[in-house]
C-alpha cells in the first residue's frame, strides 16, 4: 500500500473522529484548520489523516498501542508539519 492509498483508507476514520464525542480534539483541529488556517474541508481531513497515518505507522514499528497523546501532539503541529 502506498502513502496515498493509506491516506485514502484513513479518511473515513478521520471523518468519524471529527464527529465522535470520544475524540473532540480532532474536531477542534479540523475547525482550526478550516476556519483559521484557510484549508478546504478536504485538505483539513487529509492533513489529519497524515497525522493518523504517522501514529499508526509508529505503532507498527515500535510494536506498541496507539498513543493518543502523540496523535494530539501531531495534530497541534498542523499546518506547519505539512510544509516539511
C-alpha positions as semicolon CSV with decimal commas, in nm:
position;residue;x (nm);y (nm);z (nm)
1;X;0,000;0,000;0,000
2;X;0,150;0,335;-0,100
3;X;0,126;0,652;0,108
4;X;-0,160;0,796;-0,097
5;X;-0,376;0,484;-0,068
6;X;-0,301;0,466;0,306
7;X;-0,422;0,823;0,350
8;X;-0,733;0,747;0,141
9;X;-0,802;0,443;0,360
10;X;-0,782;0,658;0,674
11;X;-1,017;0,933;0,552
12;X;-1,333;0,757;0,678
13;X;-1,171;0,707;1,020
14;X;-1,081;1,075;1,041
15;X;-1,433;1,179;0,943
16;X;-1,569;0,951;1,215
17;X;-1,324;1,100;1,468
18;X;-1,440;1,452;1,377
19;X;-1,795;1,354;1,471
20;X;-1,711;1,138;1,773
21;X;-1,752;1,263;2,129
22;X;-1,453;1,043;2,219
23;X;-1,210;1,248;2,008
24;X;-1,313;1,613;2,048
25;X;-0,954;1,727;1,981
26;X;-0,986;1,604;1,622
27;X;-1,287;1,829;1,561
28;X;-1,103;2,120;1,726
29;X;-0,810;2,062;1,489
30;X;-1,040;2,033;1,187
31;X;-1,221;2,355;1,277
32;X;-0,892;2,540;1,335
33;X;-0,751;2,424;1,002
34;X;-1,060;2,529;0,807
35;X;-1,159;2,848;0,988
36;X;-0,823;2,989;1,094
37;X;-0,568;2,835;0,860
38;X;-0,775;2,855;0,542
39;X;-0,759;2,490;0,439
40;X;-1,052;2,345;0,250
41;X;-1,254;2,083;0,440
42;X;-1,099;1,808;0,226
43;X;-0,747;1,941;0,284
44;X;-0,809;1,953;0,658
45;X;-0,930;1,592;0,666
46;X;-0,628;1,481;0,461
47;X;-0,390;1,670;0,693
48;X;-0,541;1,497;0,995
49;X;-0,519;1,163;0,812
50;X;-0,146;1,223;0,766
51;X;-0,108;1,255;1,143
52;X;-0,315;0,943;1,198
53;X;-0,101;0,756;0,945
54;X;0,215;0,872;1,119
55;X;0,095;0,746;1,458
56;X;-0,036;0,421;1,309
57;X;0,298;0,363;1,138
58;X;0,485;0,436;1,462
59;X;0,261;0,183;1,642
60;X;0,357;-0,082;1,392
61;X;0,730;-0,002;1,401
62;X;0,752;0,021;1,780
63;X;0,507;-0,266;1,839
64;X;0,301;-0,064;2,084
65;X;-0,053;0,058;2,138
66;X;-0,193;0,373;1,985
67;X;-0,053;0,678;2,166
68;X;-0,337;0,926;2,186
69;X;-0,111;1,193;2,337
70;X;0,136;1,166;2,048
71;X;-0,151;1,185;1,799
72;X;-0,277;1,502;1,967
73;X;0,073;1,649;1,960
74;X;0,098;1,576;1,587
75;X;-0,238;1,746;1,529
76;X;-0,115;2,053;1,714
77;X;0,172;2,088;1,463
78;X;-0,067;2,130;1,170
79;X;-0,042;2,301;0,925
80;X;0,331;2,364;0,976
81;X;0,413;1,993;0,960
82;X;0,260;1,980;0,608
83;X;0,537;2,205;0,479
84;X;0,818;1,965;0,579
